[in-house]
Structures are given as structure tokens and as C-alpha cells.
Amino acid sequence: MAFHLQAEWFPLVGQHVVIRRQGQIVRHGTVDAVTQDDGVLWLNSEGTAHRQLFERSAGFEVWIAYRWEHGSAKDLDWIESSWNND
């Protein structure tokens, strides 16, 4: 499975994504909202994680595994193991 860097954030609302900064996974979750200029993205609160804001200007990147490359976007066990195989 391959992850893909997303240049446009606005179309990702409702999608499961991985947030990276300086080559490290920061968090993964479902995109709640994005500003129309693609500069700011919020991830939903999930479990003990609060809703969180990420700014492109601060060096955050958004990566996604396309649905046709993986059976279930809700199955997140594969995320960290996949990144460790880079």
C-alpha cells in the first residue's frame, strides 16, 4: 500500500488521513474541516484525542492511502507499520 502526499486539503473533508511533519507521523484521523485556501485543516476528536488544528505554513503535510488501495479506510492498524517500512 502506498501513501500519497495531498497538495489540496479542501477535498479531504470526511476522509481518514495521516498528518506528518519533518518526516514523522504526528497524528491520524478524520478531517473535520479545511479552510478554502487549503492553509488550515482540523482533525475530528477521536477517543482521547481532541479536535486539532494543523497549519500548512507550520510544515504539516497530509497523506492518504487511496480507498482502492486498501479494503477499509476505518482499519487504521496498518498506518504506523506502513510508514515504518519506508
N, C-alpha and C positions, 0 to 999 in steps of 0.2 A: 504494500500500500504506500502511496506517495502523498505527501502533504504539499500543498500549493500555497505560495505567498499570494495574498489578495491585495491588489492595488486599490480596488474600490471597496469601501466598507459598507456603504449605504445599502446595497442589495443583500447584505448578510443578516438583516434583522430576522430573528427567529431561527437562525442556523446555529449549530454547535461548532465552535471554533477553538483554536489554540492561540493564546497570546504569548508572543516571545519578545524578548528584549536582550540584545547583545548575545544572541545565540542560545539563550536559556529559556526554558518554559517558565512563564510567570503564573499562568492560570489557564484553565479551560472552562468553557461553559457556553450558555446560550446567549446570543446577542439580544439585548433588550431594546436598544435604541442607538441611532447613529445620527450625528449632525449632517445636514445636507451637504456640507463642504467636505465630508469624509475625514474631518480632523479629530473628532472625538467619538468614542464608542463606549457604551455601557454594557456590562455583562449582568444578567439576572442574578439575584441572590439564589443560591442553591445550597441546601444543607446548612452548614455553619458559615458558609461564605456569604458575605454581604454583597449587595449590588455595588459594582465597582466601575470606575471611570478609567479609560485609557486614552492618552493623547498621542497622536502620530508624531507631533513635534518633540515628544519626550523619548522617541526612539522605539516605541512599541510597534510590533508587526502582528498582523492577523494571518493565520494559516488555517487551511481547511482541507479535509480529505473529502473529495467529491463522493456523493452518495453512491454512484455507480461503481466505485472502487471498494466499497465496504458495505456489508449487508445491513448494518443498523447504526445510524448516527447516534443513537442513545447508548450504545455499548461503548463505554469510554475506557475500558481496561487496556485497550491496545495503544492509547495515546503515548504514554511515557515510554513504554517498551519500544515503540516505533521510533521515537526520537533518539533513543539511546543507540539505535542501530545505524545512525547517520554516518 
